[in-house]
Amino acid sequence: MRPLLAVDTVTEACSVALWTGERMIVRFEEPGRGHAQRVLPMVDSVLAEAGLSLQQLGGIAACIGPGAFTGVRISVAVAQGLAFGAGLPLIPVSSLEALALQALEWSPAPGLVLACLDARMGELYWGWFQADRARGVAAQGELRVGAPEHVVRPSADESAPQDLAGIGRGMRILSARTPWPGRCDANALPRAEHLVRLGLLRLALGEGIAPDEIVPLYLRDKVALTEAERAAAK
């Protein structure tokens, strides 16, 4: 398979990864902001290290969210622009899928993973996942946004004796409310190398799309509480 690039700017982190066919080249920073100024130099850096041009790639894996609204827009727009210019397909991957793959690479691998990010406004982005041989991870139900108390296990798995794992910075909020019963990494953020791994699997399955077909995954349509909502929360 031809080399694959991945781009992610949807959280506090900004990361780019390139699979050359032989090795993974990664750039990862946690600047908090300024992703738009950092991401393209990171792309140039990994391509230069590999001695490759965009036109030599097989596609680009794009993190489509959920995450910070501005970060999601940057991630999608940068991947889209690069793909248009080089005539490459895009492979959309969610930030929660990338987080889940991190946990599924732990040893021993957990049976069920909760990937969870801080969505601000007292809410979390979350989804449950299991390993999937063909696609890397498989969501167990819809990806959601909501208050921490709304995070529950998939109904079919409530009594299943599976090894649980929680991953992502939303776990800081969740585990502060209720003790988490399984393994947990509450410092993790999505990383582009996991987007690459998922992208390679999905490109092989024919899931690449045209750049103009990519759709951001926001999960909600507002970025701040109104004055009335803030007053009510207090």
N, C-alpha and C positions, 0 to 999 in steps of 0.2 A: 504494500500500500504506500502511496505517496505521503510525504510529510504533512503534518497537520498543525495548525496554529490555533491557540485559544486566547481569548481576551475576556477579562472580568474586571469591572469597576463598580459593582452594585452595592458594596458595603464599604466599611472604613478602609479596606484593603484595595490595592490596585495590583493586579497580577497578569502576567503574560507567560505562556508556555509554548514551546515548540518541540514536537516529536519529529526527529529527523529520519526515523526509520531504524536508528541504532541507539539513540540516547535522547533523554529529555533535557531541554535547556529551559531554565525557569528564571523569571524575574518576579520578585514579590516585595512589595513595600506596603506599609500601613501609614499613609500620610494623613488620613482623616479627610482631607479635601485636596483639591488641585489635581484630581485624576485626569482631567482633560489635557492638562499640560504634560503629564507624566507618561500616559499610556503609549502614545506613538513613538517616543524615544525608546521605550522598552521593547516595542515591536521591532524597531530598527536594530536594537542591540542583539536580540536573539537571532534574527536573520543573519546579521553580520557574523556572529560567532559560528553559525552553522555554514556560512558561505552559500546561502540560498537566497533566491528572490521570491517574491509573492507568487509569481507565475509558475514556480516549480512546485507549489503546494497542491495538495489534493482537496483542501477545503479549510474552513475556519469554524471552530466551535465558539459560539457566542453565548455568554451568560445573559439571559433575558430577564432575570429577576426571580422572585421578588427581592426588594431591597430599597435603598434610598431612591426616590423618584429621579433625581438628577443623575445619580449613578447608573440607573437602569437605562436612561436615555443615552448617556455617553457610551455605555457598553454596546448597546444595539447599533447606535449610529456609527461608531468606529468600525465594528465588524462589518456592517453593511457597506460602508464606504470602501474598505479594503477589498471586500469581495467583489463589488461592482468593478473596481479598477482592474482587478486581476482576472475577472471572469471565473470566480470560484463559487462553489455552493457553500451555504451556511448550514450549520447543524445547531439548532437551538437547544440549550441545556439550562435547566433552572438552577438557581443558587442552592436550593434545598437538596436537589439531586446530587450536586457536587459535594455538599456537606455529608450526605448519607454515605457516599462512596468512601469518604475518608474513614468513617466509623466501620464500614464493612471490611476495610483492609486491616483492622485490628486483629490481633491473634489472641485467642480464637475469635473468629468472626461472630458478631452478635446475630441473633435470629431476627430481631425487629429493632429498627432504628427510628428515633424521633429526631428529625432535623428541625432546628428552631432558631430563628433570628429575631432580634429586637425590632419591632415595627414602629416604635415610639407611640406616643399618645396612649400609653398603658396597654398596648396590644403586642401580639407576637405573630410572626409568620411561621407556620409550622406544617409539617407533613410526616406521615409514617411511611417507612420504606423497608423492603426486604431485598435480598440479593436476587438478581436475575441474570442467568448465564448469557442470554443473547444481548440484553440492553444494559447490563451493568447493575442497574437498580430498577425496582418496580414500586411505584407508589401504591400504598394500601389505602385507597380512598382519595378524596380531593385534597389539594393543597389549600390551606386556609389562612385567614387572618382573623384574630379575635383576642378577647381577653384571656389571660392565663387560665382562669377557671373553666374555660371552654375546651381546653386541651384534654382529650380523652382518647383512650386506645380504640382502634378499630373494633366495631362491635363483634366481629367474628373472632377476634383475638383476645377478648377480655379475660378469658379463663385459661388461655393457652400458656403452658409453662415454658415460654421462650426466654432466652437471654436477651434482656433489654439493653439498649444503649441510647444515650442522649448526646447530641452534639450541636454546637453553635452557641453564640452569645446570648440567645434568648433563654438558654438553660439557666443562666444566672438569675433571671427573674422567676422562672418556673420553680427551680429547686429551692429558692428562698421562701416560697409559699408552702410547698409540700416536699418532704424529703424524696429524692429520686431513688427508685429501687434498683437501678442498674448502674453500669459504668457510664461515665459522663466526662466530656471535654467541653467545659463552658467557656473556653478561650478561643475555640476554633472559628475560623472564617473560611468561606469558600476559597479554593485555590485553583489557578488555571490548569495545573497539571491533571487535576481530576476531571476538568472539562475535556481535556485532550483524550483521556482514557475513555470517557463516555462517548465523545465525538467519534473516535475511531470505530467503536462498536456499531454506532448508529449509521455512520456513513457506509459501512460494509453491508448494512441492512437496507440501503437505498433511501435513508431518511434525510439526505441532504435536500435543501430547498433553495430556490432562487432568492437573491438578496432582497428583492422587493416583497417577498412573502413573509419575512420575519415579523413577529408580533411581540411587543414587550409584555411581560407578565407582572402587572402591578398588584393584583389581588384586591386593591381598593382604589377609590377615585378621589381621595382627599389627603392632603399632606399636613394639615394642622387643625387643631380644635378651634371652634368659634369662641368668642369671649364668654358666651352663655355656657358653653360646654366646659370651659376651663373653670368657671365659677361653680358649676354643679359638681365637678370633680373634687374641688376643694371642700 
